[in-house]
Amino acid sequence: MTTDERNALNSAIASGDVQGRPPLTETEQIKAAVQEHYSKVADRGTEAGCCGPEATADDCCGTAANGLYDLDEIAAIPAEAAAASAGCGNPTAISDLKPGETVVDLGSGGGIDCFLASKMVGETGKVIGIDMTIKMVELARENARKLEAHNVEFKLAPIEAIPIPDGQVDAVISNCVLALVPDKPRVFAEAFRVLKPGGRIFISDMVTIGDLPPEVVQDAAQWVSCVGGAEDRDKYLQQIVDAGFEAPETISEVALSSGEGTTWAGSVYSLSLKAVKPA
Ligand SMILES: C[S@@+](CC[C@H](N)C(=O)[O-])C[C@H]1O[C@@H](n2cnc3c(N)ncnc32)[C@H](O)[C@@H]1O
């Protein structure tokens, strides 16, 4: 990791937990908890997973081994990328990516969806993975090296400020990431900004039907499990429209077992959608 990357990350998350700096805001605390958790996921691969060691196979954020991906898709990527997979869907499987296109993956983790996208866009295309967790970016870069995936690069950055100029990208993908971000409208606005007119987003994410109780929303463990920050589905879809996209198309909506035995059981879903920036 270069000094510039570390400085960029530090200023982006404004980490106030250093002596003499102001206390962390709520948003910064969430981001710090997310980074800490996903550093461990990068270290431990499937041992942790998005929902922690207690997760069941059909719990919120499955791993590649939980049936989100075809076996031939998993076989074609480094084992470490599959092991660190922490998604809740399979965005490239619902996409229409074409050879030669430029694709950005928001919250790319160990790179699984970038590597699948890289095969779809081919040598004339390009895939850029963005993630704010240093260990995830290091793991993804190592996976790209093993795979000799020359059309994939990984950038260390917050997806609230995508380090790409306006209108350069054909498609944005993302897998179980926005649920970890307090300011979702800002990320949708950034996705809209980097897309060319007619560009598409393909997102799999955790949402709720109705609002979660405050004790869940305020629980850091629920946040890093992609549950505490999951937005109400209708509000989430409206945020995408508010960013300028045409009405999103829901491709699938699958109820998850999160919160079993609680008053909010049955209200957490994995949503996969497509939306288009007007041409
Ligand atoms: C649940 S994991 C999913 C990783 C990957 N998409 C996959 O399917 O395996 C979430 C990833 O998003 C990253 N992330 C969360 N919030 C982010 C933010 N605001 N900016 C950049 N990356 C973020 C985390 O570091 C983590 O690698």
The ligand as an SDF file (V2000), in Angstrom:
LIG
                    3D

 27 29  0  0  0  0  0  0  0  0999 V2000
  -20.3150   -7.4120    2.1090 C   0  0  0  0  0  0  0  0  0  0  0  0
  -18.7570   -7.0690    1.4000 S   0  0  0  0  0  0  0  0  0  0  0  0
  -19.0560   -7.4510   -0.3130 C   0  0  0  0  0  0  0  0  0  0  0  0
  -17.8050   -7.5640   -1.1340 C   0  0  0  0  0  0  0  0  0  0  0  0
  -18.0340   -7.9900   -2.5850 C   0  0  0  0  0  0  0  0  0  0  0  0
  -18.9250   -7.0860   -3.2620 N   0  0  0  0  0  0  0  0  0  0  0  0
  -18.5490   -9.4090   -2.6580 C   0  0  0  0  0  0  0  0  0  0  0  0
  -19.6370   -9.6100   -3.1760 O   0  0  0  0  0  0  0  0  0  0  0  0
  -17.8510  -10.3050   -2.1870 O   0  0  0  0  0  0  0  0  0  0  0  0
  -18.7460   -5.3050    1.4070 C   0  0  0  0  0  0  0  0  0  0  0  0
  -17.4830   -4.6350    0.8700 C   0  0  0  0  0  0  0  0  0  0  0  0
  -17.7760   -3.2600    0.6760 O   0  0  0  0  0  0  0  0  0  0  0  0
  -16.7300   -2.4650    1.1710 C   0  0  0  0  0  0  0  0  0  0  0  0
  -17.2990   -1.1760    1.5660 N   0  0  0  0  0  0  0  0  0  0  0  0
  -18.2670   -0.9460    2.4920 C   0  0  0  0  0  0  0  0  0  0  0  0
  -18.5540    0.3530    2.5650 N   0  0  0  0  0  0  0  0  0  0  0  0
  -17.7460    0.9810    1.6550 C   0  0  0  0  0  0  0  0  0  0  0  0
  -17.5670    2.3370    1.2800 C   0  0  0  0  0  0  0  0  0  0  0  0
  -18.2830    3.3220    1.8320 N   0  0  0  0  0  0  0  0  0  0  0  0
  -16.6460    2.6270    0.3360 N   0  0  0  0  0  0  0  0  0  0  0  0
  -15.9130    1.6370   -0.2380 C   0  0  0  0  0  0  0  0  0  0  0  0
  -16.0300    0.3360    0.0930 N   0  0  0  0  0  0  0  0  0  0  0  0
  -16.9430   -0.0010    1.0230 C   0  0  0  0  0  0  0  0  0  0  0  0
  -16.1570   -3.2700    2.3220 C   0  0  0  0  0  0  0  0  0  0  0  0
  -14.8250   -2.8950    2.5760 O   0  0  0  0  0  0  0  0  0  0  0  0
  -16.2920   -4.7070    1.8190 C   0  0  0  0  0  0  0  0  0  0  0  0
  -15.1520   -5.1290    1.1160 O   0  0  0  0  0  0  0  0  0  0  0  0
  1  2  1  0
  2  3  1  0
  2 10  1  0
  3  4  1  0
  4  5  1  0
  5  6  1  0
  5  7  1  0
  7  8  2  0
  7  9  1  0
 10 11  1  0
 11 12  1  0
 11 26  1  0
 12 13  1  0
 13 14  1  0
 13 24  1  0
 14 15  1  0
 14 23  1  0
 15 16  2  0
 16 17  1  0
 17 18  1  0
 17 23  2  0
 18 19  1  0
 18 20  2  0
 20 21  1  0
 21 22  2  0
 22 23  1  0
 24 25  1  0
 24 26  1  0
 26 27  1  0
M  CHG  2   2   1   9  -1
M  END
$$$$
